[in-house]
């Protein structure tokens, strides 16, 4: 924040911070719409994974619950979709650094946090659209949730928290990476976690080592809670899921602010 903005009253500073953030959110959204290939991958990949697990692997996987596999797997696919899309923040943040865009913005009287906020919120907006599309395809594929309106709202809020958590952590990774290609590696980390969780198979079917990891990582708590909200399946720990997301958001916001100040010096 510039010296002039620091001298302004608190209410006026808040107004300009919101205005700057909205401007840069609009910039990031326009960039997303223009990058047709990246937009297609972010939307198409989760849909393809959904169809693969439902129609190719579904007949061979035992959920040990007696229900349809599509009802078991959709919450995991939705969470994977949200995380994978948010991980793209790392590439966009690093690309701005590499192209010198950050230096240009620093010469303008704008709030320094607005650039990162713009990337994160634009990513979340894009993920909301792709998640809605995945749910629509899941309904066509046979997904039959029995959630009430309140449970849908709770599930949506949990997904938003997860998107924000991954996006802020991805922003940290983008500030650390030396180039956009290296920043893209964060997507593989985010895509790996759901495979060693309860997203696609029950944790009880895993060997002792992977089961111990799966039982104590955030994706399992999130997927079990989403599954309980949407389908009424037993299990789920909403407090643990919210705590994981809240901790990740706090860590990501704090780390991104600190890394951004160090990187632009």
Secondary structure, DSSP 4 states (H G I P E B T S, - for coil): --HHHHHS-HHHHHHHHHHHHHHHHHHHHHHHHH-HHHHHHHHHHHHHHHHHIIIIIGGG---SSSS-HHHHHHHHHHHHHHHHHHHTHHHHHHHHHHHTHHHHHHTSSS-TTHHHHHHHHHHHHHHHHHHHHHHHHHHHTT------HHHHHHHHHHHHHHHHHHHHHHHHHHHHSSSHHHHTHHHHHHHHHHHTTTTTS-GGGS-HHHHHHHHTSHHHHHHHHHHHHHH--S---HHHHHHHHHHHHHHHHHHHHHHHHHHH-
